[in-house]
């Protein structure tokens, strides 16, 4: 296995967890994209666990794409500090098999590792709740806050008409936003995006967000931070 992160403590914690909980002896570490690619070519790991943003650059996506292009049987689990909608979509579009937020417990991380190695796709978001649109995204292609907000609603399977009504925009304006968002993320259509987000058993797909609230007045960003069961 290979653990990639620019924070030494994160690498140490993951490496120790893999060795102590999973009995994995051969765990390599890398702190940068060049080092990660070199380790991949040298060791041919079965799994790569990587952050998306490394030293402020979108190196994790490049690492993920490299692994998927050069090693047929290798899996990639993105272990990221950002669980925003575009972070998840970017990771999956780069070829990641699973996505785990850094707030996950050791047991959750190990469960995700085992499930991913078994061929399942896992998405573990911050605190087990849907991602908030306010989280910073440093590695997306110039995604604006409005685009982040609309992407979040798209991931919750809202239609263009529903988004338009919620955000007080014209439906055609929403269509234009959605087209721009998909282009930035590298997807040709909503269908392509949801095909990547179709989690297998053991994963956690985003639920259809409830459009109502107990007090009748809840802003979009607040609803995206959680949902009523």
Order of alpha helices (4+ residues) and beta strands (2+ residues): beta-alpha-beta-alpha-beta-alpha-beta-alpha-beta-alpha-beta-alpha-alpha-alpha-alpha-alpha
